[in-house]
């Protein structure tokens, strides 16, 4: 990546949407611009897990403003990620269609583990380098991420479904804050977070850091009221809690540093902080200025190189974990990518889709680890449910659908076949799988794939079909399968 390149990260959080713009300089990112808007998307999630129209409109209006700021940015310069509220929302697709249109860039709904990885990526790059193991805690609107790491490497990470927005809604109705309410909220939070003690035992880390959200807001309030800056101590947390208890309602609390956008979720955030201090017996929680959005920026840098892209490492790890035949995986992937290059148009994005086809092809046999019978179904299930660092949920789902459709009837993926690019990816994968059926390198120099107006044409040089009758027969069967879709596969086998 060239020095001076502008990069941008958009964080669609449950409480606030954030836009961070930075300039790359020799492995570092210097802030150029930062915009934060209190969208309160999570507060618009009803009991049936549907987002209200009002909440969606707040989100769309904010993203339209972000989109104006990002005009002129290339797609490779922007990473937009959505977290717990959009992981939960049943009408997520209704929001996402317009959200991506007004922003002008794809938005990745990421898993809790991927959110934790990016949080640690951002935190670790903005903390002094150290050989000590660190615990990083991020209390978001509807989820709390905890990560144990060393240097830039997360060693263990988890995401828990509680946060400042959800706990405020559930336990502090209309902003009221009393001792019994706090006690109930802490007991409920401990029920969710108890297992964290086994996952992140105190003996395995030296310092604890609070990233973004509630931790940052509480640090600011305490610092402006005479406490040590950039830390939350037990006395400081108790002092703030006592002030809120005396007020009785967050709307009546008057404190230097308490911002209007933080006031509606302060009660829930404080209760989760109390829980973490008690569970981990914390005396001090240091502030981390790096968070999810900074992690997304550094992830953009990593993605510039196959050797550092976390997704590439994840594909290799999954292949090893599920005992994939690596030679066959690479054989099928190489052929699928070669065929895709023959039918892809000149859109620069096709390079990204070629990589994703390569990853899906290299993982097309992971389902055989469970059973050879209908292994493509097992493989699709694994990709839809595995924790795969670096990948967004939509990326994994697209790969899942490719693996599901690699052979057999096409009607099981009929909705996806409405998209031309997916149809091209899938046909290339299916052709590569059948041409590599003997688990050896096929003679592909004599073959050619073309595409025009919903019709694929697969042709060979004279004599090829006689030399490879089994492959020719499989291709005839494949052409029949595509006849049942609105795509056509014409064969010219000689």
N, C-alpha and C positions, 0 to 999 in steps of 0.2 A: 504494500500500500504506500502511495506517495505521501511524503510529508505535506501537510497543508490540506489534505482531504477532509471535507466536512462530513461528519457522521451524526445521525440523529436516532434517538430512542424515544418511543412513545409507550408509556405505562398506563394501561387502563385498569386502575385499581378500584377497589370496592368503594372507597371514600372519595379519592381524588384521581383525576387524570393528570399526567405529567408529561412534558416534552423537554428533553435534554438535547441540546445541540453542542457538539464538541469538535475540536480540530485535532486531527491526528498528527503526532510529532514523535517519530522515533520510538514507537511502542507506548507512548503516553497519549492521553486525550485531555486537552485543555478546554474547559467550559467556554462556550461562546454565548449561549443563551439558555435560559431555563424558564419554563412557564408551568404554573400549577393552577388547576381550577378544581374547586370542590364540587364535583358532579353529583356525589352521593348516589352512585348507581346501586350500591348494595341496599340502600334504604328503600329502593323501589321494588325489591324482590318480595312477592307476597307469599302466603302460606303454601301455595301450590307451585312455588318456584318459578313464577312468571314475572317478568319485568313489567312494570307499569309503563304506559305510553309516555307519561310525564318524565319518568327517569330516562327512557330511551331518547326522548327529544333533548334532554339536557346533555346527554352523551353525544348525540349527533351534532348539536350546535357547537360544543367544545371541539370536536374533531374537525369540523369545518374550519374553525379558526386555526387549529394546528396545521391543517392541510394548506392553508394560505401561507403559513410560515415556511412550509416545506416545498413550496413550488421551486422547481429547478433541481431538486435532489433526484438522483437515480435510485432505482429500486434497491441496488446493492449497498446504498448508503443509509438505509433506514430499516430499523427493526421495531415493529410494534407488537406488544404482547399484552394479552388480557389474562386476568387471574381468577380468583375463586368465584366471584359473582357470575362471571360468564361461563365458568366451568359448571355451575349449578343450574343456570337459567334454562328452563325448558324451551322458551321461545328465543333462545340464543341466535338462531339463524335469522330470525326477523330483524334483530338488532344489527347483526354482523353485515348483512347485505348492504344496508345503507351506510353503516359505519365505514366500511372499506371504500365505498364510492366517494363519500365526502372527504375522507382523509387522503385518498389517492394512492394508498399503499395497502398491501396485505396485512392483516392482523392475525397473529398466531395466538390461539387459545392454548396456553401451556399447562402442563400437569403441575401438581404441587411439588413434585421432586424437581422438575425443571425450573420452577420458580425459585426453589431453594438453591439450586446450583447457580443460577444467575445472580441471586442476592449475594452469595459468597464470592462470586467472581467480582462483583462490584465492590464489596467491602474489602476484600483482600488487596485489591489494586490501590486502594486509597489509604490503607493502613501501613505503618512502617514495617519493613520486612523483618521477620523474626523467625527463629527456629522453635518457638513455643507453639504448642497446640492451642487453638482459639475456639471459643464457642461464640457463634454469631446467632442472634435472635432477632427476628423481624416480626413485630405484631402488626399485621395488616388489618383491613376492614373486616374480612370474613375468614381469614386463615392466618395462622402463625407458623412461620418456618424456623427451624432450628438446625444449625449446621456445625459440625465439628470439622475443623480443617487445619492444615499445616501449610504455611506459605500460600501459594495460589491454588493448592489442591484440596478440594473437599473430600474428607475421608468418610463421613457419614452424614446423611441428611434426611430430614423428615418434614412433612407438612401436616399440620393439625387444624381441624375445622372449627376454629374459634377466633374471634378478633374483636376489634373495638366497635365495629358497627353491629355485628350480630349479638354481642354480649350486652351492648347498650339497649338494643331493641328488646331483648329477652328479659333482662333483669332490672333495668332502670327506666321504667315507664315514665314518659313525659319529663325526663331529666331529673327525676327525684333520686336522692342519694342518701340512704340511711345505713346504719350499722347492720341491721338484719339483711338488707338488700345486698350489701357488700359481702357479708358472710355467705349467703346463698350463691352468689356469683362465683366466689372463690372456690367453694366446694364443687360446683359444677365444672369449673375450669380444671380443677385437679383431677376430676374423673376422666377428662379428655387427655390431660398432659402427664398423668402418672407414669405411663410407659416410657416417657422421655428420660426418666431417671435411669432406666436400664440401658437405653440406647446411648445416652450421653453421661456416663458416670463421672462424678466430679474429679476422680483420680486421673482422668484422661485429658484434662485441659487445665490451663493456667489462668487465662483471662477470659472474661465474658464481655461481648460487645452488643449493643442495641442498635439496630439498623433502621433508619427511616421511621415513618409513621409515628406511633405513640411514643416510642423511646425518644425520638428527636424532639417532639413537642414538649414532653416533660422536662427534658434537659434544658430547653430554652426557658421554660417557666422558672425552673429552679435557679438557673444562672442569673436571671434578672431580678431574683428575690433574695440575693445574698449568698447563695450556695456555690460550691465549686463548679466551674464551667465544665461542660462536656462529660459529666458523669451523673449517674443517678445513684445516690447512696440510700441506705435504709432510713437514716434520719430525714433526708430530703423527701423520700417517698411518703413517710409517715406524716411529715409536716403538710404536704400537699393534700393528702387524704383527709387530715383533720380540718383543713380549711374548707374542703368541699362538704364534709359532714356538717360543719357549723352553718354553712350556707343552706344546706338542705336540698337545694336544687341547683343544677349547673347554671341555669339562667341567672341566678342571683349571685354567682361567684364573681368577684372582682379581683383580678390578679394581673400584674404586669406580665406581659408575654403570652397571655391566653388569647389566641387568635379566634376570630369568629368561626372560621371553618373547622377548627378543632373542637370547639365547645360542645357540639351535638354528640360527639363520640368519646368525650373525655372519660365518662364514668366507666364504660366498658373497657377502654384501654387501661385505666388504672387498676381495675379488678384483675385483668390478665397479668399486669406487671406484678401485683402483689402475689399472685399465684406462683409466678416464676421465681421471685425472690425467696418464697417459702420453700418451694420444691428443691431448688438447687442451693439453698442456704447462701444466697448471694449477699455480699456486703456492699459491693459496688458493681454497677453496670456501666462500662465505658461507652461513649458514643462513637458510632461509625458513620462517617459521612458518605460512604459508598453504599449503594443499594441496588435494587433491581434494574433501574434504568442505566446505571453505569455498567452493570454486568452485561446488559444487552449491547452497549457500545463496544465493549471489549470482545464480545462474542462476534460482532461484525468483523473485527480485525482477524480473529481466529479463522473465520469462514473464508478468508481470502486465500488460505493455504490448505490443501487437502491433508497435509501432514499435521496441521494443528487443529483442523476443524473437528470439534468434539463429536459431530455426527459420524465422521469417518471412523473414529476410534470406537464409537458405540456399535457400528455395523460389524466391525471385526470382533468385538467382544461378544455380541449376540451369536455370531457364527461359531465362535469357539464354545460358548455356553451350551448351545443346542447341537453340538457335534456335527455341524454341516460338513459335507464333503467339499472341501475348499476348491479342489481342482475343478469339480463339476460346477460349482457356484461361479467361479471366475470364467469358465468356458461359456456358460449361458449368458453371463453379464456382458462379456465382450461382444458376443454375437448380437444380443439385443440392442446394445448401444450402437453397434455398426449399422444395423438395419434402421434404427430410429433416425440416424443421421441422413439416411437416404430419403426419408419422407417428411422430416421436420422442415418447416419453412425457415425464413431468415430472421425470425424474431430472436433478439438477443436472449430472451428468457429461456429459450430452448436448451441452452447450456445447463441451466439449473434443472430442467426437467429430465435431461439426459443423465445427470448425476443421480436423481431420485430413482430413475429407472434402473440404473446400475445398482443402487442399494437394494431395491426390491428384488432384483434378479439374484443378487448374492445371498439373499435371505429366503429365496423361494422354497427351499427345502427344510426350513426350521421346524415345520410341523411333523416331519418324519421322526423327530425325537420322541413324539408321543405315540404316533401310529402311522404306518405307511398307508393304511386305508384312509382315503379322503384327507391326506396330509395337508392339502391346500387349505382345507377348512380349519385345521388345527393351527396352521401357520398364520392364517388371517386373524384368528382369535388371539394368538400370542402378540401380534403386532398391535392389535387394538387395546391390549391391556398391560403390556410390559412397560416398566419404567425405563425409558430410553433417553439418557442425557443428550441434550442438544436438539432433540426433535420436538416440534409442536404436536398437539393432538391431531390437527388436520393433516399434517405430513404423515404421521403414523397411519392414520385412517386411509389415506390414499394408497400408501404402500400395502396396507392390509387388503384393499380391494383388488390391487394388481395381483397379489399372491393368491387371493381367492379365485380370481378369474384366469389363472395361468393355464388351466385345462378344464375340460368338461363343458357343460352347457353354458351359454352366455346369458341366459335370462336371469341368472342369480345376481348379475351386476347390471341389469338393464338401465337403472337410473343413471349410473356413471357413464354409460355408453352414449348418452346424449352429448357429451363433450368430445369434440374432435381430438383434442390433445390426449385425453385419456385413451380414446380408441386407438390412437397411433401407438401409445406406450404399450397398451395391452396386446395388440396384435404382434408387435415386435417381441414381447416377452413370450407369447404363446409359440411363435415361430421358432424362437431360439430354444425353447424347451423341447419341442418335438424334433428339431434338427439335431439336437445333442442327445437324442434318446439312447444312443449306444454308449454314452458316457466317454466319448472321445471326440477330438476336434473334427467337425464336419468340413467337407470341401465346400467352402462358401465363395471361393473366387469365381465360381461359375454361376452365381446366383445374383439376382437383382430385384429390389423391391421399389415400386413406384406408387404414387398417390395422386389422384385428381378427382375432385368433386365427389366425395363419399365412396370412391372406388379405389381399392388397392389392387395392384397388379404384381404378381410374383412370377418371375421368369427364370429360365435356366438356359445354358448353352446346350447344343445338340449332344445327345448321348448321356446326359446327367441322369435322367430318370431310369435308364437301363442299368446304370452303375449302382444306383441307390433306390431300388424298387420300394423298400420299406418306407423310406422318407417320402417318396413320391405318393405312396398310398396314404400316409398320414396327412400330407398336404391336401389331398383330395377330400379327406374327412374334415379337415379344417375349413376348407372352402364351403362345404355344406353347412357347417355350424354358423358361419357368418351370413349365410343366406336368410337365416331367421331373424336378422337384425336389419336396421336401415342402412348398414354398411355392406359393401360387396367385396369379396376377395376373388379376383380373376386369376387363373393359373395359365401359364404358358410354359409347360414342362415338355422338354424334348428328349 
